[in-house]
Amino acid sequence: MTDTGTNTDTTNSGTHAERDAHVHTAHGMHVVQDGPRQAPPLLLIHGSGVAGISWQAMIPALAARHHVIRVDLPGCGHSPPADSYEVTDQARRLADLLDDLGISSATVVGHSSGGYAATALAERRPDLVGRIVLISTGPSVDALLPQPAVLRVLLAPPFGPLLWPRRSDAMIRKGISATAARPVEISDAAVAELRRTTYRTFRRIIRANTAYLRQQAVPERLAGLGIPLLVVFGGADPRWDPQSARSYTAVPGSRIEMLPGVGHVPLWEAPDATAALVLEAAGGPTAVR
């Protein structure tokens, strides 16, 4: 059942970061809105197994100039599990949310696999997407690198199902840090949000994302849409080959920005530089309809 109710009691949200934000639940997703509602909208979509709190270090800069909407996708953070984690279903939920908010066009920003949901939203409802920013979004399955050992142990059988529910805070931090190229500070609140995703849900999300990517590469999906695209990639990303970012040149008018010495999580490793790039893209031309 779709939940379009609104909960504005942010003191119950569990994070100090949301105290000055508008928090509600819609279409099975925990939604946090920051910044002036009359400002140009930015939709932020997190990657697999994390949550909307992963954007927190960028929110002050973004919300100073934009109406920022960040979600916890189903099964992540404060959002309950869903019957389906197919990328097209994620796009449908996001489109319904933007429609409910009365937003006719937004700059849509996806980190990692959140970029697949952003791409699918553009495919499904190009009228809602004025610009796309993809951060550390692998363009195709052949761009995936051998994963760090700690992730292989945590994410796959036989040890994954046993270790996942027993993860300590230190283990969760180690898992995130393994995808970074710089030291990152991961707050207690972020660790608590990451802990909410179950192993079964995470595996289903990964399978859905992989199926979407195997069906067609992201640059091919975006090439004919006519939507301005910014791609931000860490030059030292240990999850996706940084050189694969070049494949996005297949999208007419695309712009690719490499962040030297940054890994897979620029949101935590280089939040100021990443926010500046998002703001620049959000202020640029929109899609030609």
TAUR-V545281 format. One record per residue. N is the residue number from 1. SS is DSSP state (a for helix, b for strand, c for the rest). NEAR is the number of other ideal C-beta (glycine too) atoms within 10 Angstrom. Layout:
BEGIN
N:SS:NEAR / N:SS:NEAR
END
This chain:
BEGIN
1:c:4 / 2:c:10 / 3:c:14 / 4:c:12 / 5:c:8 / 6:c:11 / 7:c:14 / 8:c:9 / 9:c:7 / 10:a:18 / 11:a:9 / 12:a:10 / 13:c:18 / 14:c:15 / 15:c:22 / 16:a:12 / 17:a:20 / 18:a:24 / 19:c:10 / 20:c:10 / 21:c:19 / 22:b:16 / 23:b:20 / 24:b:17 / 25:b:17 / 26:b:18 / 27:c:20 / 28:c:22 / 29:b:25 / 30:b:24 / 31:b:23 / 32:b:27 / 33:b:17 / 34:b:23 / 35:c:21 / 36:c:12 / 37:c:11 / 38:c:7 / 39:c:14 / 40:c:18 / 41:b:24 / 42:b:27 / 43:b:25 / 44:b:27 / 45:b:26 / 46:c:26 / 47:c:27 / 48:c:22 / 49:c:25 / 50:c:24 / 51:c:27 / 52:a:28 / 53:a:28 / 54:a:27 / 55:a:28 / 56:a:21 / 57:a:21 / 58:a:25 / 59:a:23 / 60:a:12 / 61:a:17 / 62:a:25 / 63:a:18 / 64:c:14 / 65:c:15 / 66:c:21 / 67:b:20 / 68:b:24 / 69:b:24 / 70:b:28 / 71:b:28 / 72:b:25 / 73:c:28 / 74:c:22 / 75:c:22 / 76:c:29 / 77:c:26 / 78:c:22 / 79:c:23 / 80:c:15 / 81:c:14 / 82:c:19 / 83:c:8 / 84:c:13 / 85:c:22 / 86:c:18 / 87:a:24 / 88:a:15 / 89:a:17 / 90:a:28 / 91:a:23 / 92:a:17 / 93:a:21 / 94:a:27 / 95:a:18 / 96:a:17 / 97:a:20 / 98:a:21 / 99:a:13 / 100:a:14 / 101:c:17 / 102:c:8 / 103:c:16 / 104:c:11 / 105:c:17 / 106:b:23 / 107:b:26 / 108:b:28 / 109:b:31 / 110:b:25 / 111:b:26 / 112:c:26 / 113:c:27 / 114:a:29 / 115:a:26 / 116:a:27 / 117:a:26 / 118:a:30 / 119:a:28 / 120:a:23 / 121:a:27 / 122:a:24 / 123:a:17 / 124:a:15 / 125:c:16 / 126:a:15 / 127:a:13 / 128:a:21 / 129:b:26 / 130:b:22 / 131:b:24 / 132:b:27 / 133:b:27 / 134:b:30 / 135:b:28 / 136:c:29 / 137:c:26 / 138:c:27 / 139:c:26 / 140:c:17 / 141:a:10 / 142:a:11 / 143:a:20 / 144:b:14 / 145:c:14 / 146:c:8 / 147:c:16 / 148:c:17 / 149:a:9 / 150:a:15 / 151:a:17 / 152:a:13 / 153:a:15 / 154:a:22 / 155:a:19 / 156:c:13 / 157:c:9 / 158:c:8 / 159:c:12 / 160:a:16 / 161:a:12 / 162:a:10 / 163:a:15 / 164:a:18 / 165:c:9 / 166:c:7 / 167:c:17 / 168:c:11 / 169:a:13 / 170:a:9 / 171:a:15 / 172:a:18 / 173:a:18 / 174:a:16 / 175:a:19 / 176:a:21 / 177:a:19 / 178:c:18 / 179:c:24 / 180:c:20 / 181:c:21 / 182:c:15 / 183:c:8 / 184:c:19 / 185:c:9 / 186:c:20 / 187:c:16 / 188:a:9 / 189:a:17 / 190:a:24 / 191:a:18 / 192:a:16 / 193:a:23 / 194:a:22 / 195:a:14 / 196:c:17 / 197:c:22 / 198:c:13 / 199:a:18 / 200:a:12 / 201:a:19 / 202:a:19 / 203:a:19 / 204:a:17 / 205:a:24 / 206:a:16 / 207:a:12 / 208:a:20 / 209:a:23 / 210:a:15 / 211:a:11 / 212:a:21 / 213:a:23 / 214:a:10 / 215:a:10 / 216:c:12 / 217:c:20 / 218:a:28 / 219:a:22 / 220:a:14 / 221:a:19 / 222:a:25 / 223:c:15 / 224:c:10 / 225:c:17 / 226:c:14 / 227:c:21 / 228:b:22 / 229:b:24 / 230:b:22 / 231:b:28 / 232:b:26 / 233:b:27 / 234:b:28 / 235:c:14 / 236:c:17 / 237:c:27 / 238:c:18 / 239:c:22 / 240:b:21 / 241:c:18 / 242:a:22 / 243:a:12 / 244:a:19 / 245:a:26 / 246:a:15 / 247:a:21 / 248:a:22 / 249:a:13 / 250:a:14 / 251:c:25 / 252:c:13 / 253:c:11 / 254:c:20 / 255:b:17 / 256:b:16 / 257:b:17 / 258:b:16 / 259:b:22 / 260:c:10 / 261:c:11 / 262:c:24 / 263:c:24 / 264:c:28 / 265:c:28 / 266:a:26 / 267:a:25 / 268:a:26 / 269:a:22 / 270:c:24 / 271:a:20 / 272:a:10 / 273:a:14 / 274:a:29 / 275:a:20 / 276:a:13 / 277:a:21 / 278:a:24 / 279:a:18 / 280:a:13 / 281:a:22 / 282:a:21 / 283:c:12 / 284:c:13 / 285:c:10 / 286:c:15 / 287:c:17 / 288:c:8 / 289:c:8
END
